[in-house]
Amino acid sequence: QVQLVESGGGSVQAGGSLRLSCAASGYTFLNHDIAWFRQVPGKEREGVAVIDDWARRVYADSVKGRFTISQDNAKNTILLEMSGLQPEDTAVYYCAAGRGPEWRGPLSAVSYNYWGQGTQVTVSS
């Protein structure tokens, strides 16, 4: 059974930094089709940072220059390094991997098959 587990969330002040991790069991991350999403209550899940099907890093405009997605192959883990955090970054952050039933672009949730349960990130001003 595939399981993805996020960790590293918490509460930080505006301008601070945080690193999220996502560890997989029953699944080995590829060097493509891995992603981080976030969601605020009442809003749709938003693609934040992705290594797409061409192994390119793709970022939402709102986080470009501040967030970096990477992976640690030895630990079968994907990472999201966040800096310059702002209150609007507050959300539950999810990791995702694998190809979903449809491909709707790298920042679309439907493009991914496996999901973690999420980790809360709260940024105060």
N, C-alpha and C positions, 0 to 999 in steps of 0.2 A: 504494500500500500504506500502510495506516495504521500509524503508529508513535508510541507514547508513551514518553518518556524522563524518568525521575525524576532529580533531583539534589539535593544539599544535605544528604544524610545524613552522619552521623559520630558521634563519641563526645563526650559532654558529661557534666558532673557534675550530680547531683541539684539541682534548682532552676534549672537553666540554660534557655536558649532556643535554638531552632533554626528555620530556615525551609526548607521543602522546596518544590521547584519541579517542575512537570511540563510539558514542552514537547511539542507535537504536530506531526507532519508528515503530510501526506495527509489531514488532518482539521481541521475548524474547530470549536473548542469552542462549544457553545451556552451560553445563560445558565441552563440547567437540566440535570439528569441528568449531573452531574459529581461525582466522589467521591474520597475517600481511604479506603483500607483498610489494615489491618496484620495481620501474621501471625507467630506464634511457632511454631517447630517442634513438631509434635504437636498443635497446636490448629487450629481452623477459622479461616478468614479473617474478620476482624472489621471491620465498618463503623465508621469513626471520625468522619468529617465529610462532609457531602453538601449540595449544592444540588439540591433535589428537583424533581419534575415541576411543582411550583407555584412554582419559583424561591425557595423558602424554605431557609434554612440549618438543617440538622438535625445534631445531634451525639450521639454516644454519651454516656451518663450519666457514664462514667469520664473524659471529657475536657472536659465543659462548663465554661466559664469559663476554660479554659486554652488551647484550640486555636481557631483561626479559619481557615475556608476562604474563599478569594477567587479572583478571576481577573483577569489582565491581558490585556485584549482586544488591545491593540496588539502584544503579543508572542505571542499565541495560547498562553497559559500559564495553568495553574492553580497556586495556592499553598496551602500549609498552614503557618501560623505557629503555633509551639508554644512555650509558656512554662510555667514551673513543672514542668519535666520530672521524672519519677520513674522509679526502676528498672523498675517495671511497664510503663512505656511502651516499653521495649526491644522491638524487633520489626523486621521488614522492612516498609517502608511502600510501598504501591502506589497509583498513581492509576488511575482508571477513568472511562470516559465512554461515552455513547451507550446506547440502549435495548437490552437483551439479549433473549433469546428469551422470557422471562417477566418479569413484574413482581411482585416479592415484597416490595415496600417499599423505601424509600430506602437502608436499611442492609444490604440483602441482596446478596451478590455476584452472584447469578444475574440481577439486574436490569440489569447493565451488559454491554456488548458488547466494548469495547476496553480493554486493560490494558497497563500498563507492566511492566517487568521487576523493579522494586522497588529500594529504596535502604535500606541498613541504618542504623538509629538505635540507639545503645547509650547507656544512661544509667547511670552509676555512682553509688553512694551515698558 
